[in-house]
């Protein structure tokens, strides 16, 4: 049977096995997908062992996305730009790497009736989570994309990888007098429960606020957005299922249904 894994450390919290097994049942695919805890210095060994045991592909989560990138023989364009990989495909002795996080984000926004075309988008943060979605956002032809970060040079480093003028880089403080349609949080503030260093007026002028983090309760950012009357307030659970669906499609050549799996996960969270 074709074998698939999600590699990470920690990994016990991963919803990926549940999601991928649901996709397999739905689309009548014969495959085995499990989570695997990998020691920090054993990532390449874990990948080689999987390939040797009928491995066809893997998902990669923290802290191995950069190591996965380095291990690949071939990379998608978006993976090259992100400098990280969350999906590995093994075929004919070649390790191919892709990142589906941006596809997951965009598909979830569109599913939530939020169009990116001709909108002003603010992306908060300049770490791996932000890098992984920039290309997919730009493919939707927004009016503008602005990356805000505490350290300006980190945001500027991302803009330099793209055509001049396609992205602006600012500090959090610089957002004070700017207006955006869509605000996407790619910082870890959602996980830590901290509020974001942007003003209420910036948030309330938007039509959609998206946090890549999800949980039983809305994040501080999403609570704030809801209180300020923002029309679309969305957490990252749909992005998780969307990126998993994109990985599944790359491996099996079939597009699974996201809605039913998302509904099951939502029920589990509650």
C-alpha positions as CSV (number, residue, x, y, z in Angstrom):
1,X,0.0,0.0,0.0
2,X,1.2,3.5,-0.8
3,X,2.6,5.1,2.3
4,X,2.4,8.8,3.3
5,X,3.5,10.6,6.5
6,X,3.4,14.0,8.2
7,X,6.8,14.7,9.8
8,X,7.1,17.1,12.7
9,X,8.4,17.7,16.2
10,X,6.0,18.0,18.1
11,X,3.4,16.1,16.0
12,X,0.8,14.6,18.4
13,X,-1.5,17.6,17.8
14,X,-1.5,17.2,14.0
15,X,-4.9,16.9,12.4
16,X,-3.3,15.8,9.1
17,X,-3.9,12.0,9.5
18,X,-7.6,12.5,10.1
19,X,-7.9,14.9,7.2
20,X,-6.0,12.8,4.7
21,X,-7.7,9.6,5.8
22,X,-11.1,11.3,5.2
23,X,-10.0,12.4,1.8
24,X,-8.8,8.9,0.9
25,X,-12.2,7.3,1.9
26,X,-14.1,10.1,0.1
27,X,-12.2,9.5,-3.2
28,X,-11.8,5.7,-2.8
29,X,-8.0,6.0,-2.8
30,X,-5.9,3.1,-1.2
31,X,-3.2,4.7,0.9
32,X,-1.9,4.8,4.4
33,X,-1.2,8.2,6.0
34,X,0.3,8.5,9.5
35,X,2.0,11.1,11.7
36,X,5.6,10.6,12.7
37,X,7.6,12.3,15.4
38,X,11.1,12.9,14.0
39,X,14.2,13.8,16.1
40,X,15.6,17.2,15.2
41,X,18.7,15.7,13.5
42,X,17.0,12.8,11.9
43,X,14.8,14.4,9.2
44,X,16.7,13.2,6.1
45,X,16.9,9.6,7.6
46,X,13.1,9.6,8.2
47,X,12.5,10.7,4.5
48,X,14.9,8.0,3.2
49,X,13.2,5.3,5.3
50,X,9.8,6.3,4.1
51,X,10.9,6.2,0.4
52,X,12.4,2.7,1.0
53,X,9.1,1.5,2.4
54,X,6.7,2.3,-0.4
55,X,6.6,6.0,0.4
56,X,5.0,8.2,-2.2
57,X,4.9,11.5,-0.4
58,X,4.9,13.4,2.9
59,X,3.7,16.6,4.5
60,X,6.2,18.5,6.6
61,X,5.5,20.8,9.5
62,X,7.6,22.7,12.0
63,X,10.5,22.7,12.4
64,X,11.5,20.8,9.2
65,X,10.1,22.9,6.3
66,X,13.6,24.4,5.6
67,X,15.3,21.1,5.9
68,X,12.7,19.6,3.5
69,X,13.5,22.4,1.1
70,X,17.2,21.6,1.2
71,X,16.6,17.9,0.6
72,X,14.6,18.3,-2.7
73,X,16.0,17.6,-6.1
74,X,13.3,19.7,-7.8
75,X,11.1,22.5,-6.4
76,X,8.0,24.3,-7.5
77,X,8.3,28.0,-8.2
78,X,6.3,29.0,-5.1
79,X,8.5,26.7,-2.9
80,X,11.6,28.4,-4.3
81,X,10.1,31.8,-3.4
82,X,9.0,30.6,0.1
83,X,12.3,29.0,0.9
84,X,10.4,26.2,2.5
85,X,8.4,23.1,1.6
86,X,5.4,21.5,3.2
87,X,4.7,18.8,0.6
88,X,7.1,16.2,-0.7
89,X,6.4,13.9,-3.7
90,X,8.6,10.9,-4.3
91,X,8.7,9.6,-7.9
92,X,11.4,7.7,-9.9
93,X,14.1,8.4,-7.4
94,X,13.4,12.2,-7.4
95,X,12.3,14.2,-4.4
96,X,10.0,17.0,-5.5
97,X,9.0,19.8,-3.1
98,X,6.1,22.2,-3.1
99,X,4.3,24.5,-0.6
100,X,0.5,24.4,-0.5
101,X,-0.1,26.8,2.3
102,X,-0.8,29.8,0.0
103,X,-3.3,27.7,-2.0
104,X,-5.0,26.7,1.2
105,X,-5.2,30.3,2.4
106,X,-6.6,31.6,-1.0
107,X,-9.1,28.8,-1.4
108,X,-10.4,29.4,2.1
109,X,-10.8,33.1,1.5
110,X,-12.7,32.4,-1.7
111,X,-14.8,29.8,0.0
112,X,-15.7,32.4,2.6
113,X,-16.8,34.8,-0.2
114,X,-13.8,37.0,0.1
115,X,-12.3,38.0,-3.2
116,X,-8.6,39.2,-3.4
117,X,-8.8,40.6,-6.9
118,X,-8.4,44.5,-6.9
119,X,-8.3,44.6,-3.1
120,X,-5.7,46.2,-0.8
121,X,-4.2,43.3,1.3
122,X,-2.2,43.7,4.5
123,X,-0.1,40.7,5.5
124,X,1.1,40.8,9.1
125,X,4.5,39.2,9.8
126,X,7.5,38.3,7.8
127,X,8.4,34.8,9.0
128,X,7.9,31.4,7.3
129,X,4.1,31.6,7.5
130,X,4.0,34.9,5.6
131,X,6.7,33.8,3.0
132,X,4.7,30.7,2.2
133,X,1.6,32.6,1.0
134,X,2.9,35.7,-0.8
135,X,3.0,34.1,-4.3
136,X,-0.5,32.7,-4.0
137,X,-1.9,36.1,-2.9
138,X,-0.2,37.9,-5.8
139,X,-1.6,35.4,-8.3
140,X,-5.1,36.7,-7.3
141,X,-4.2,40.1,-8.7
142,X,-4.8,42.3,-5.6
143,X,-4.6,46.1,-6.1
144,X,-1.8,46.1,-3.6
145,X,0.0,43.8,-1.1
146,X,1.7,45.3,1.9
147,X,3.8,43.3,4.4
148,X,4.1,44.8,7.9
149,X,6.6,43.5,10.4
150,X,8.2,44.7,13.6
151,X,11.6,44.5,12.0
152,X,11.3,46.3,8.6
153,X,14.4,44.6,7.1
154,X,12.7,41.2,7.3
155,X,9.6,42.5,5.4
156,X,11.9,44.1,2.9
157,X,13.8,40.8,2.4
158,X,10.6,39.2,1.1
159,X,9.7,42.1,-1.3
160,X,13.2,41.8,-2.9
161,X,12.3,38.3,-4.2
162,X,9.4,39.7,-6.3
163,X,9.1,42.2,-9.2
164,X,9.8,45.7,-8.1
165,X,6.8,47.5,-6.8
166,X,4.6,44.4,-6.5
167,X,4.8,44.4,-2.7
168,X,5.4,47.2,-0.1
169,X,7.2,46.7,3.2
170,X,6.3,48.7,6.3
171,X,6.6,48.5,10.1
172,X,3.5,47.9,12.2
173,X,3.6,51.5,13.2
174,X,3.5,52.6,9.5
175,X,0.0,51.0,9.1
176,X,-1.5,53.7,11.2
177,X,-2.6,56.0,8.3
178,X,-3.2,53.3,5.7
179,X,-6.5,51.6,4.7
180,X,-6.8,48.0,3.7
181,X,-9.6,45.7,2.5
182,X,-8.2,42.4,3.8
183,X,-5.9,41.9,6.8
184,X,-4.2,38.5,7.2
185,X,-2.3,37.6,10.4
186,X,0.8,35.4,9.8
187,X,2.4,36.3,13.1
188,X,2.5,34.0,16.2
189,X,0.3,36.5,18.2
190,X,-2.7,34.2,17.6
191,X,-1.0,31.3,19.3
192,X,0.3,33.4,22.3
193,X,-3.0,35.2,22.8
194,X,-1.4,38.6,22.3
195,X,-3.2,41.4,20.5
196,X,-1.6,42.7,17.3
197,X,0.3,46.0,17.3
198,X,-2.1,47.7,14.8
199,X,-4.8,50.2,15.6
200,X,-8.5,49.7,15.8
201,X,-9.1,52.1,13.0
202,X,-7.0,50.0,10.6
203,X,-8.9,46.9,11.5
204,X,-12.4,48.4,11.4
205,X,-11.9,49.9,7.9
206,X,-11.3,46.4,6.5
207,X,-14.0,44.0,5.1
208,X,-12.1,40.8,6.1
209,X,-9.7,39.8,8.9
210,X,-8.1,36.4,8.7
211,X,-5.9,34.6,11.3
212,X,-3.8,31.7,10.1
213,X,-4.2,30.2,13.7
214,X,-7.3,28.4,14.8
215,X,-8.6,27.0,18.1
216,X,-11.6,26.3,20.2
217,X,-12.0,30.0,20.8
218,X,-11.4,32.9,18.3
219,X,-7.9,34.5,18.6
220,X,-7.5,38.0,20.3
221,X,-7.2,39.5,16.8
222,X,-10.4,37.9,15.5
223,X,-12.3,38.9,18.7
224,X,-11.1,42.5,18.2
225,X,-12.2,42.4,14.6
226,X,-15.6,41.1,15.5
227,X,-16.1,43.7,18.1
228,X,-15.2,46.4,15.6
229,X,-17.9,45.1,13.2
230,X,-15.7,43.6,10.5
231,X,-17.9,41.7,8.0
232,X,-15.7,38.6,7.5
233,X,-13.8,37.2,10.5
234,X,-12.1,33.9,9.6
235,X,-9.7,31.6,11.4
236,X,-7.1,29.3,9.9
237,X,-8.9,25.9,10.1
238,X,-10.1,26.1,6.5
239,X,-6.6,27.0,5.4
240,X,-5.3,23.8,7.1
241,X,-7.9,21.7,5.3
242,X,-7.3,23.6,2.0
243,X,-3.5,23.1,2.0
244,X,-4.1,19.4,2.9
245,X,-6.5,19.1,-0.1
246,X,-3.9,20.6,-2.4
247,X,-1.2,18.1,-1.2
248,X,-3.7,15.3,-1.7
249,X,-4.4,16.4,-5.2
250,X,-0.6,16.6,-6.0
251,X,-0.1,13.0,-4.7
252,X,-3.3,11.3,-6.0
253,X,-4.4,13.5,-9.0
254,X,-7.9,13.8,-7.4
255,X,-9.5,16.9,-5.8
256,X,-11.2,16.0,-2.5
257,X,-14.2,17.8,-1.0
258,X,-13.1,20.2,1.7
259,X,-16.5,21.2,3.2
260,X,-17.4,17.8,4.8
261,X,-14.0,17.4,6.4
262,X,-13.9,21.0,7.6
263,X,-17.4,20.5,9.2
264,X,-16.1,17.4,11.1
265,X,-13.0,19.2,12.4
266,X,-15.2,22.2,13.5
267,X,-17.4,19.8,15.5
268,X,-14.3,18.1,17.0
269,X,-12.9,21.5,18.1
270,X,-16.1,22.3,19.9
